[in-house]
Structures are given as structure tokens and as C-alpha cells.
């Protein structure tokens, strides 16, 4: 995205859904006794972000909000990211 002599910006939105059959991090080992929680098989995520490009620098910031990953989850899944790029 970083270019040598331009200035650009844009925003983006991404929405996706997935069906998870097994998540060993949440459900534990499937062939023995281990700690586990009940998995929410249908999961959804929405992402909103913006990108800005100035000369050789590029900046991208985004945030994502997702549905519960397991049945007893108290808070929504939320995270963000920041990417800084320099083209030399």
C-alpha cells in the first residue's frame, strides 16, 4: 500500500460468518477428560477500518466485534489492530 509519492485514504467494512465444528482451545481434548466449555458453532464477526497512505508511509487501523465463541461467554469478542508500513 505504501507508495513513493501519493496520498490516499479509504475505509473498509467486512462482515463474515463461520460454522466451527471443533475448537480444541475451547473444547479441550476430544478423546479424554479435559477442561472445556460448550462451543457456539455459529459465529459472526464484523470489521470496520480505515487506511491512510502518505508518501512512503501507510497506516491502517481496524476494529472487530464478534459473537460469542462459547455458551457461557460473558463479554463479546472485541479486538483492534494498527499497522504501520514504510516503503523504502
Beta strands, then each sheet from edge to edge (+ up, - down):
strand 1: 7-19
strand 2: 42-54
strand 3: 57-66
strand 4: 77-86
sheet 1: 1+ 2- 3+ 4-
end
